[in-house]
Amino acid sequence: MSAFDPASDADIAVVSAQLGRTARGVVGIGARCRCGNPTVVVTAPRLDDGTPFPTLYYLTHPAATIAMSQLEAAQLMVEMQDRLAEDEELRAAYLAAHERYLAERESIEVVEPIRGISAGGMPTRVKCLHALAAHALAAGPGVNPIGDWALRESRWSPDVCECAEPGAARA
């Protein structure tokens, strides 16, 4: 299971600024920028108002979000969907990523309406590179092959700070 840092009040403030709205349901930080700012939040499977929320790992870093949006706009998801259909090894790894995602979310709480539903189209589709990249960042390399691929294809790296926060470290 992926370990994650608890979210501090300062983390929640940064995430809220990144999102342009109040962060909801954050239970931890799944990945951080080089400067320490949150890049991925771990979100509760049930929000405070009771709404089931299947997206455990949520990409919040603005530059990372833009990078994934650019890949989606370039229709690169179609390429990966085709590869997924043709490559048995990729399908098996993607299914394993889906199963791990579910186990990690259920280690926080089992929410029946979203049981068996992960994110990003797993395990059979490539639907949201934001969710897949967030999972790859939180879980580490080698867990989500399509999230890893999206991060390699993007022009963004967690090793180079692109945060707009005053005083943030820059690479």
DRENZA-221487 format. One record per atom (N, C-alpha, C): x, y, z; residue in one letter. Coordinates in pm, whole numbers, plus 50000, padded with zeros to 5 digits. Example, Ala and Ser with C-alpha at 12.3 -4.5 7.8 and 13.67 -1.06 7.14 Angstrom:
2
513194943150780a512304955050780a513204967050780a512854977550708s513674989450714s512905000350787s
# end
This chain:
171
500834988250000m500005000050000m500885012550000m500405022749935s501135035449934s500975042250068s502075047550118a502015055650239a501895070150195a501255078050276f501145092050241f501285100450367f501775112650344d501915122150454d500545127450491d500305129650621p499075136750657p499125150950602p497995156550571a497925170150518a497875180150634a498775189750630s498785200350731s497825211450688s497565220550778d496745232250742d497405240150629d498745241050632a499465248150526a499285240850392a499335227450394d499105219650272d497715222250215d496715222350302i495335224650258i495205238550197i495885248350256a495845261950202a496475262350063a497605255450044v498265255149913v497375248049812v496815236649850v495945229049759v494725237349721v494135244049815s492975252549785s493355263449686s494545269349703a495025279549608a495285273349472a495865261349469q496125254449342q494825251949267q493815247749340l492525244149279l491645256249251l491885267149320g491025278849307g489695277049377g489655267949472r488465265349552r488905258249680r488015257249775t488335250349899t488535235449871t489665230249917a489945215949903a488935208049986a488475196849930r487485188550001r488025174550023r487775169250140g488035155250168g489495151050169g490405160150182v491825156750177v492225149550306v492765137450290v493245129850407v494765129150410v495415132950300g496865132550299g497435138150170g498755138050165i499475142550047i500175130349988i499845127249864g500385115349799g501705117849730g501955130149689a503225133749623a503425148649639a504695152449638r505045166449656r505995170949546r505955183849520c506905190449431c508275190549499c509275193049423r510635194349475r510695204449590r509895214949583c509905225349687c509095221549811c508365210549803g507575206049917g506095208549905g505675216449808n504255218749789n503545206049744n502285204449780p501535192749734p501425192349581p501515180349527t501315177749384t500095168749367t499945159249457v498825149749456v498255149149597v496945150349607v496295148249736v495645134549737v495555129149858v494815116749881v493475121149936v492415117249866t491075121849900t490265110549962t489495113650062a488645103850128a487655097750027a487375084950041p486405078549951p484975083549970p484735090550079r483425096850103r483695110950152r483175120750081l483375134750121l482575137750247l482855149050309d482205152650435d480685153150425d480165156350307d478705156850289d478105143150258d478945132650260g478475119050236g478585114450092g478975123150001t479095119649860t480235109849839t479955098349775p481045089149740p481995095949641p483295094049660f484295100449576f485335090049537f485255084849414p486145073849376p487595077849351p487875090649329t489225094949291t490095096549416t490805085949452l491655085949570l492835095449553l493485094949438y494645103449410y494235114249312y494375126749355y493875138149278y495035147449249y495315149749122l496405158349079l496015172949103l496815180249180t496475194049213t497485204249161t498685200049133h499725209449091h499345215448956h499225228648947p498765234948823p499595231348700p500915231148710a501745228048593a501555213548550a501425204548646a501195190348614a499815188548549a498835195648601t497485194948546t497465199948402t498145210848377i498225216148240i498915206048148i499995200048197a500725190348114a499845178548076a499055173548170m498165162248139m497055166648043m496555178848062s495525184047971s496075185247829s497335189247816q497945190347683q498055176647616q498415166447691l498465152947635l497085148247591l496085151047674e494715147247637e494265154647513e494575167647504a494185175647387a494865170647260a496055165047275a496795159647160a496315145647123a495275140947190q494665127947161q495595116047190q496555117847279l497485106947310l496815095647387l495675098247446m494945087647515m494515076947415m494195080947292v493785071447188v494935061747160v496155067047152e497335058647129e497475048147240e497325052547365m497455043147476m496285033447482m495105037947444q493965028847440q494215017747338q494765021447223d495105011447121d496165001847171d497185007147237r498224998347293r497654988947398r496744994047478l496114985947581l495354974347518l494694976747406a493944966347337a494854955647277a496074959547239e496974950547169e497984943447258e498304949147373d499434944547454d498934937647581d499044924547583e498554916647697e499314920047826e500614922247816e501414925647933e500994939147992e500744948947903l500274962047948l498914960748016l498014952747956r496694950648016r496814944748156r497694934848172a497864928448303a498414938348406a499364946548365a499944956448457a498914967148494a498104970948397y497054981048421y495974975448514y495624962848496l494674956348586l495244955748728l496524952548740a497154952148872a497154966048937a497364976548856a497304990248908a495904993348960a494904989248884h493494991148924h493234984249058h493674971849071e493424964249193e494144970449312e495354975249290r496084981849397r495384994749439r494925002349341y494205014849367y492995012049457y492225001849420l491034998349500l491414994449642l492464986249656a492894981949789a493344993749873a494065003149811e494525014949884e493345023449929e492375025349842r491215033449879r490425026449989r490235013349975e489455005950074e490185004750208e491505006950209s492205007050337s491835019450419s491285029550352i490805041550420i489345039650459i488525035450363e487105032950388e486525025450269e485665015850298v484915008850193v483595016250175v483365020850053v482125027950021v481445020049910v480365013449945e479715004149852e479365010049714e478825022149704p478465027149571p479635028449473p480865029049526i482025030349436i482925017949442i482475007749508r483274995549518r483554990149378r484804987249349g485194981849219g485454992449113g485175005049144i485415016049050i486675023349094i487645024249006s488865031549042s488825045148974s489805048248891a489845061448829a490605060548697a490425070448615g491195071548492g490835061648383g489755054048406g489335043948310g489825029948342g490665028748445m491165015448481m490005006048507m490084993448475p491234986548419p491174984448266p490144989548199t489994986148057t490104997947962t490075010248015r490085022047929r491155031947974r491505041147886v492395052247921v491525064547907v491045069348021k490025079848020k490515093248074k491345093048179c491755105648243c493215104748283c494075111348207l495505110948236l495845118048366l495025127648407h495245134448535h495205124348649h494185115948651a494025106048757a495125095348749a495475091348629l496485080948613l497865086048652l498185098448615a499455104348655a499505106448807a498395110648866a498335112249011a498625099049081a498025088249031h498265075049089h499735071249074h500295073648955a501705070248932a502615078149025a502345090949044l503155099149134l503055094449278l501855091149322a501655086949461a502215073049487a502015063949393a502425050049413a503895047749380a504465056249295g505855054649254g505945047549120g507105048449057p507285042448924p507045027348925p506475022548814g506275008248797g504945002948845g504135011148906v502835006448956v501735008648853v501655020748797n500615023748698n501325026648565n501345016948474p502145018748352p501665030148264p500385032848261i499905043548175i500125057048242i500005057648373g500365069848446g501855072948430g502685062448440d504135064348419d504385069648278d503735063848179w503895068048040w503495082748023w502355086548082a501885100448070a502915110048130a503485106448242l504495115148304l505735116248216l506155105248155r507315105748064r507025114047940r505815113247888e505435120347765e505205135247788e504915138847911s504585152947940s505845161447946s505625174347944r506735183847957r506885188548102r506305181048195w506355184548336w507125173848412w507825177948517s508545168548603s508425172848748s508215163448838p508175166948980p509555171149032p510585168948952d511935172548993d512295187048962d511405194048891v511645207948856v510475216148912v510765224849005c509705232749067c509165243148970c507855243148954e507165253248874e506075259948957e506235259549088c505255265349178c505335280549173c504205286849185a504135301349185a504145307049326a504285298349425e504245302849563e505475311249595e505315322749659p506465330949698p507395322749789p508675323549762g509645316649845g509825302149812g509075296749715a509225282749679a510585280549615a511185269449645a512495266049585a512315263849436a513265268049360r513255266149215r514435257349178r514235249049079a515325240449031a516285248448946a
# end
